[in-house]
Amino acid sequence: MPKVFIPVEMPYDFSKAKRYGDLTFVLNGRVNVYRPADMLPTIKKVMAGSSSDDRIVVSGLPTALGLIMAEFAMQHGKVNLLIFNGEDYEAREVIMAAAHNLGNQPKRKLPR
């Protein structure tokens, strides 16, 4: 079953995200937002077991979320997000090769 990565353990109800996979908290306890590099070893360790079907809940500390998304994108070339709309989670996928081509890079045809 896929995993649903939650950036930081918080006292919120994430139960609606369970339909997308097993809930996995990436960071637990106090996180020092002024030392983002200190988060990397734990993020890398937890995300090492990720698969391209897993998802990341958009919540918690922006710095932690950004590092987790970056690690996932480096591993899988995309980011699968779960965004809470006030009632339920909506799944979104961002293909990093497509996002990269939005800049001034020459357009190239991506393999199907």
Backbone bond lengths (Angstrom), bond angles and torsions (degrees), N, CA, C in turn:
res aa  C-N    CA-C-N  psi(-1)  N-CA   C-N-CA  omega(-1)  CA-C   N-CA-C  phi
1 M - - - 1.455 - - 1.530 108.95 -
2 P 1.308 117.24 140.04 1.476 120.41 178.61 1.525 111.46 -61.88
3 K 1.324 115.04 161.82 1.457 121.65 176.61 1.523 109.39 -105.04
4 V 1.309 114.95 151.17 1.456 123.00 171.84 1.518 106.12 -115.81
5 F 1.321 116.23 110.68 1.460 121.13 -178.74 1.522 110.14 -86.68
6 I 1.326 115.51 125.85 1.458 122.02 175.92 1.519 105.95 -108.06
7 P 1.345 117.91 121.05 1.465 120.94 -171.44 1.529 115.43 -52.09
8 V 1.337 117.04 -50.58 1.463 120.61 -175.85 1.521 108.33 -136.90
9 E 1.323 116.27 133.20 1.461 119.72 177.61 1.523 108.80 -63.66
10 M 1.331 115.28 124.64 1.459 121.89 -176.86 1.519 108.15 -139.85
11 P 1.331 118.02 159.73 1.470 120.36 -178.66 1.532 112.60 -81.17
12 Y 1.325 116.97 53.26 1.456 122.61 177.87 1.514 109.19 -114.84
13 D 1.311 116.00 159.27 1.458 121.63 178.63 1.532 108.76 -89.79
14 F 1.317 116.06 106.29 1.461 121.80 178.41 1.526 111.48 -100.64
15 S 1.333 117.33 12.88 1.469 120.73 -172.99 1.526 113.32 -59.51
16 K 1.321 118.80 -30.33 1.467 119.89 179.50 1.528 112.43 -67.81
17 A 1.325 117.20 -18.80 1.465 120.61 177.99 1.525 111.63 -79.82
18 K 1.349 117.39 -12.17 1.460 121.28 -177.55 1.523 112.88 -62.68
19 R 1.314 118.01 -23.71 1.473 118.98 -179.82 1.530 111.53 -68.63
20 Y 1.339 117.16 -14.39 1.469 121.60 177.57 1.529 112.77 -94.22
21 G 1.339 117.58 -12.47 1.454 119.86 -179.93 1.518 112.53 154.67
22 D 1.321 114.72 -178.01 1.462 121.52 178.78 1.524 110.19 -73.16
23 L 1.329 117.13 131.08 1.459 121.51 -178.48 1.522 110.33 -74.89
24 T 1.334 115.78 131.18 1.460 122.74 179.65 1.522 108.53 -133.30
25 F 1.326 115.95 118.83 1.461 119.85 176.50 1.517 108.93 -83.60
26 V 1.317 116.67 129.39 1.463 121.05 -177.66 1.522 110.31 -80.83
27 L 1.302 118.35 -49.06 1.468 123.28 -179.50 1.523 109.38 -118.04
28 N 1.314 116.52 137.40 1.459 122.42 179.37 1.520 109.38 -123.24
29 G 1.319 115.30 152.98 1.463 119.49 176.62 1.515 112.40 75.44
30 R 1.292 115.34 -160.09 1.464 121.16 -177.58 1.526 110.05 -75.06
31 V 1.311 114.91 135.81 1.460 122.10 178.97 1.524 107.73 -119.92
32 N 1.314 116.85 127.41 1.457 121.07 179.96 1.538 108.70 -84.54
33 V 1.325 116.28 103.84 1.465 121.07 -176.85 1.523 112.59 -68.43
34 Y 1.329 117.05 -15.50 1.461 120.68 -179.44 1.523 112.43 -88.90
35 R 1.335 116.63 -2.99 1.467 121.81 179.15 1.534 109.34 -132.62
36 P 1.342 116.47 67.13 1.469 119.32 -175.69 1.525 113.62 -59.76
37 A 1.323 118.01 -30.15 1.470 120.15 -179.55 1.531 111.15 -63.43
38 D 1.326 116.82 -26.63 1.469 120.33 178.70 1.532 111.83 -67.64
39 M 1.328 117.56 -20.65 1.465 121.87 179.12 1.531 111.95 -77.92
40 L 1.333 116.62 -24.52 1.466 120.51 -170.99 1.522 115.62 -59.17
41 P 1.322 120.64 -44.89 1.469 118.01 -179.51 1.532 113.34 -57.58
42 T 1.328 116.22 -43.11 1.464 119.66 179.07 1.520 110.92 -67.51
43 I 1.326 117.02 -43.53 1.471 120.74 179.03 1.522 109.85 -59.40
44 K 1.323 117.32 -47.96 1.468 120.80 -179.43 1.526 111.58 -61.17
45 K 1.325 116.51 -40.53 1.465 120.81 -179.38 1.533 110.95 -64.53
46 V 1.320 116.62 -48.51 1.471 120.69 -178.17 1.523 110.74 -68.13
47 M 1.334 117.01 -42.04 1.469 120.73 -176.26 1.529 112.68 -76.61
48 A 1.329 117.92 -12.56 1.473 120.51 178.63 1.524 110.96 -60.97
49 G 1.316 117.41 -26.51 1.458 120.97 179.41 1.515 113.52 -93.19
50 S 1.320 117.89 15.85 1.473 120.01 -177.52 1.524 111.43 -82.55
51 S 1.321 114.53 157.43 1.466 120.85 173.74 1.523 108.38 -124.41
52 S 1.305 117.10 166.21 1.462 120.82 -176.02 1.525 112.68 -68.73
53 D 1.323 117.96 -9.72 1.472 121.60 177.93 1.522 112.54 -93.09
54 D 1.316 117.71 -8.19 1.461 121.52 -178.82 1.527 110.60 -71.57
55 R 1.337 115.04 165.34 1.465 120.78 -178.40 1.525 110.37 -132.54
56 I 1.320 115.38 159.69 1.467 122.82 178.75 1.524 107.80 -121.19
57 V 1.331 116.30 127.32 1.465 120.99 175.36 1.523 108.44 -77.20
58 V 1.311 116.39 130.58 1.467 121.20 177.15 1.525 107.05 -81.81
59 S 1.340 114.95 97.46 1.465 120.83 -179.78 1.524 108.82 -163.90
60 G 1.312 115.20 171.63 1.458 120.07 173.53 1.509 114.65 80.90
61 L 1.318 114.22 -155.01 1.460 121.37 -176.89 1.529 110.95 -70.60
62 P 1.323 118.25 127.86 1.465 119.99 -179.88 1.526 113.79 -56.80
63 T 1.328 117.33 -38.65 1.464 119.94 -179.72 1.521 110.59 -64.36
64 A 1.322 117.07 -46.18 1.465 121.27 178.66 1.526 110.28 -62.31
65 L 1.322 117.38 -45.55 1.463 121.47 179.02 1.520 110.97 -58.63
66 G 1.335 117.28 -44.38 1.466 121.26 179.72 1.516 112.29 -62.27
67 L 1.328 117.47 -43.05 1.467 120.86 179.57 1.526 111.14 -66.87
68 I 1.322 117.06 -39.58 1.467 121.13 178.71 1.531 110.21 -65.94
69 M 1.317 116.92 -43.93 1.468 120.26 177.80 1.524 110.82 -62.63
70 A 1.322 117.34 -41.02 1.468 120.86 179.65 1.525 110.87 -63.29
71 E 1.330 117.13 -43.88 1.464 121.04 179.30 1.533 110.61 -62.74
72 F 1.318 116.53 -43.99 1.468 121.01 179.35 1.532 109.92 -62.75
73 A 1.321 116.63 -44.26 1.469 120.92 -179.75 1.525 111.72 -63.91
74 M 1.326 117.77 -38.38 1.472 120.24 178.22 1.526 110.64 -64.92
75 Q 1.319 116.87 -34.85 1.457 120.52 -178.68 1.531 112.88 -78.47
76 H 1.341 116.67 -36.76 1.464 119.96 -168.23 1.528 115.28 -121.90
77 G 1.331 117.75 -5.19 1.463 120.31 178.73 1.512 114.23 73.09
78 K 1.309 116.40 7.95 1.467 121.55 179.00 1.514 108.16 -157.17
79 V 1.323 115.93 170.26 1.456 122.26 175.89 1.521 107.73 -131.91
80 N 1.322 116.61 126.64 1.464 122.60 176.25 1.517 108.12 -102.81
81 L 1.312 116.58 117.64 1.459 121.11 -174.59 1.519 112.02 -111.76
82 L 1.325 115.92 150.56 1.456 123.13 167.85 1.516 106.96 -117.92
83 I 1.329 116.20 118.67 1.457 122.22 -176.55 1.526 108.27 -114.51
84 F 1.328 117.03 123.80 1.462 121.58 -179.35 1.519 109.18 -80.12
85 N 1.342 116.03 127.33 1.468 120.52 -176.77 1.528 112.73 -100.67
86 G 1.335 116.95 11.59 1.458 120.90 -178.22 1.518 112.24 103.33
87 E 1.337 116.61 -22.01 1.462 121.53 178.13 1.519 112.69 -124.32
88 D 1.328 116.17 -38.78 1.458 121.24 -176.39 1.526 108.90 -155.28
89 Y 1.324 115.56 174.98 1.461 120.41 179.20 1.523 110.78 -92.43
90 E 1.316 115.62 140.44 1.461 122.38 174.17 1.517 107.94 -112.46
91 A 1.314 116.06 133.24 1.465 121.39 -179.22 1.525 109.81 -88.54
92 R 1.323 115.59 135.39 1.462 122.19 176.85 1.518 108.72 -136.58
93 E 1.319 116.74 145.29 1.460 122.47 178.69 1.523 108.59 -123.16
94 V 1.323 116.51 133.92 1.462 121.90 175.69 1.522 107.12 -119.13
95 I 1.341 116.43 114.79 1.459 121.67 176.97 1.522 106.56 -84.27
96 M 1.307 117.10 119.48 1.457 120.46 -172.74 1.527 113.18 -67.43
97 A 1.324 118.68 -33.65 1.467 120.09 177.90 1.520 109.78 -62.70
98 A 1.331 117.21 -39.36 1.464 120.96 178.91 1.524 110.44 -68.06
99 A 1.335 117.30 -40.82 1.463 120.36 179.17 1.524 110.62 -66.00
100 H 1.323 117.02 -37.17 1.465 121.12 178.78 1.521 111.02 -61.52
101 N 1.309 117.19 -36.18 1.459 121.49 -177.20 1.521 113.43 -77.18
102 L 1.306 118.63 -1.32 1.458 120.59 178.07 1.527 112.10 -74.34
103 G 1.324 116.70 -18.61 1.457 120.78 -178.61 1.515 111.63 -81.20
104 N 1.306 116.23 -150.31 1.459 121.90 -177.76 1.522 112.74 -87.61
105 Q 1.311 117.04 14.31 1.458 120.27 179.44 1.534 109.33 -74.80
106 P 1.327 116.77 147.39 1.457 118.10 176.10 1.520 109.94 -63.62
107 K 1.332 115.22 142.91 1.462 120.51 -179.70 1.513 109.21 -73.67
108 R 1.316 115.51 139.38 1.460 119.79 175.85 1.513 108.49 -136.04
109 K 1.283 115.54 149.89 1.453 121.16 -179.14 1.517 108.68 -76.39
110 L 1.328 117.04 126.91 1.440 121.72 -179.47 1.533 109.38 -87.97
111 P 1.320 117.91 143.91 1.462 120.16 177.52 1.513 109.89 -65.89
112 R 1.308 115.71 148.68 1.480 120.50 179.12 1.488 111.70 -92.95
